[in-house]
Amino acid sequence: MSEVGYSRQGNESDIVNRIIRAVVLIVVALILAVVSVSFAVHHMRLKFEEEYKGITDSKMQTVSDVVQKCVSGDELVNDPQGSIGKYNAVFPLLLADTSTDSYSKEDYALFLYTGGQLSLLTTSDESATFAVVDTQISDWLSADNSITRIDGANSESMLVPVVDNTGKCVAVFEYKCSFGELSKLGNEVENRILKAVIVSCAAGVVLFLIQLFIPKIIMSTGKKGGKAL
């Protein structure tokens, strides 16, 4: 085989190696870009959710303290219907959401506790589920009738024992906050940013290929036409 043939094979092999290296570098760069952005966005999302839930925790604790001081166990036992009418007018004002953009849903329910059994007196949403129903009474009922916090999969609940004048627990109030909208917002933001990064990377690759091959195509066309460019 002539030296020209060997030289041509060597050039072709060198071109193939360069193309392979370029493809590998591009793939690695894309993966690193997507992973880096994904990690950063997810970290920011967690910090935002942590701060949002921290503010919600403060409000829930404050409302729970007010409920424990204001709701009378004696009224609930002696006149359940009359007291429920009274508290139905008070609870919506107490739990009113004053924010313009809320990413959580707040619900409450008041249960009468007699003979080791719970019976619903009033609730903000008939379709809502409450943690106290599926929680062992011993997990929230203590000697000092303190407020108990229950963490769900995507919610938080405050269980507030209501006592009579003897200090006996006769009812329990649950204040529940669900974070479905907050989780939905986080998913949407992450997806949009990741899509934007992928599109940007793809556009960068296309522009790189254009500026890499267009000059060669022009030069090749010029040579075929007998012109020196």
Buried (B, 14 or more C-beta within 10 A) or exposed (E): EEEEEEEEEEEEEEEEEEEEEEEEEBEEEBEEBBEEBBEEBBEBBEEBBEEBBEEBBEBBBEBBEBBBEEBBBBBBBEEBEEBBEBBBEEBEEBBEEEEEEEBBBBBBBBBBBEEEEBEEBBBBEEEBEBBBEEBEEEEBBEEEBEBBBBEBEEBBBBBBBBBBEEEEBBBBBBBBBBBEEBBEBBEEBBEEBBEEBBEEBEEBBEEEEEEEEEEEEEEEEEEEEEEEE
